[in-house]
Amino acid sequence: MSGVYGGDEVGALVFDPGCSSLRVGYAGEDNPKFDIPAHVGVVEDPDTSEKKYFIDTVHLNVPRKNCEVVNYMKDGMIEDWTVFEKVLDYAYEKCIKSESQYHPIVFSEASWNGRGKRERLCELVFEKYQVPAFFLVKSAVLSAFANGRSTGLVLDSGATHTSAVPVHDGYVLQHAIIKSPLGGDFLVNQALNFLKETDLEITPPYMIADKTAVKEGDKAKWTKKSNLPEPTQSWLTYQQKEVVKDFTNTMLHCSETPYDFETIVNIPTEPYEFPNGYNNEFGIERYKITEALFDPSYIKGVSSTMLGMSHVVSTSIGLCDIDLRPSLYSGVVVTGGNTLLTGFIERLNRDLSSRTPPNMKFKLIAASESAARRFGAWNGGSILASLGSFQQMWISKQEYEEAGKSQIDRKCP
C-alpha cells in the first residue's frame, strides 16, 4: 500500500476543522495553504427555498439582504453537515483545484468526538468524494506530534473553548479531558461589553464611505455608504465581532503576574484607532480583560465556576494515573490561536510552575512562531501523513467497501 499513497506524485491532503476556520493543505508542507473561515453566509430564496452559500472571507464580507451567518462547528465537532459539505466542495474546487479521488486525506477531530460523527465523516469522504484512503486522528495527538512529543499534556486554547488533553504514547486518555469555555470568543465578548460601556459605536468597515480625523477621545465623524442592503442581525453581529477581534488581537496583553491595579496603572497606555476613525488610548483594561482567562473571578455577570488556564491543566493531570504525572508535567504543549496573546505563555508558565508539585519537573513547550502554534494540529497531520511508517495505517477505499464505516473505530483509535 505504501507504493500507492507514499509516492511523490500524489500528495496526501490534511484537513483540520476548527471553530474559527478549516485549515487545508498538502502533507509534508510547513503550514496549511488555505485557512477557510468556519462562518458561512446563507441566503434562502423565499420562492424556491433554495439556499445559496457564501464561503471564504471575500464572499462572506459582502453585505447582502437576508444573509444569515452560520457556523457548521459546535463544541469542536462538526454539527451542520450540509454547510460543512459546501465548504469541502469549495476547498476542492477553489483552493486545491484537484479531483478528490486522487488524494488520500488525513482529518483531525476533537478528542471527545462521538462515534456517530466519526462514522458519518468516514462515509462522506468515501461515498461522496471517493478518496483513495482516509485517516482520522485526535487533534491533541497531532499537536503533540508537531512539537516532537508522543506523550504530554496538550493545552489547546481556540475560539470557543480551552481544553487540556493528556496524551500517552499517541493515545488520548479520555477520562482526564478537561474543558473550559474560556477562549477567543469569550475575550471578544468581554471586550465588546467593555467598549459598549464606554459608549463606543462599533462600526464595521463595510458601512463606511469616508471618515474625518478626530482628536483623541472625540466622537467619530464618518459618513455611511448609501444603498446598503439591510443586514440580518447574525451578519451584523459577525461583522462587529470581527472589528472587536482586531482590537483584542492588537491591544490585549496578559499580565505576567496576577492582576494588580497598583502595578498595571503605571504601565504606559497604547493608542488604537477603530475603522470609523475613533481613536483613544487604552491602559488598565488591556490587562483586566485577559485576566479572566487565568482568574475567572474577574468575569462580569457570570458565576465563575469556570476553570482558569493553569487550573485546567492541573485538574487534568490530577485525573491521570500517578505514574504518568511526571511525563505530563514535563511536557505541557501549548497550541491554539488564543495562546498568541502577548504575554500568555509567560503568565501560564509562571502560574503552572507554582502549581506543579515540588517533586515534579515542569516544562512548557510552545512553538515560538505564531503560525506553528496556531496551526499545531494541522502541522502534526502534515508530519504524520508524510512519514514512511504511517503509510500502512490508512483505511483504503477497498477496506471501506469490504467492511464499511465501522473500520473507523478499528483503525483510528
Secondary structure, 3 states (H helix, E strand, C coil): CHHHHCCCCCCCEEEEECCCEEEEEECCCCCCCEEEECEEEEEECCCCCCEEEECCHHHHCCCCCCEEEEECEECCEECCHHHHHHHHHHHHHHHHCCCHHHCCEEEEECCCCCHHHHHHHHHHHHHCCCCCEEEEEEHHHHHHHHCCCCCEEEEEECCCCEEEEEEECCEECHHHCEEECCCHHHHHHHHHHHHHHCCCCCCCHHHEEEEECCCCCCCCEEEECCCCCCCCHHHHHHHHHHHHHHHHHHHCECCCCCCCHHHHCCCCCEEEECCCCCEEEECHHHHHHHHHHHCHHHCCCCCCCCCCHHHHHHHHHHCCCCCCHHHHHCCEEEECHHHHCECHHHHHHHHHHHHCCCCCCCCEEECCCHHHHHCHHHHHHHHHHCCHHHCCCCEEHHHHHHHHHHHHHHHCC
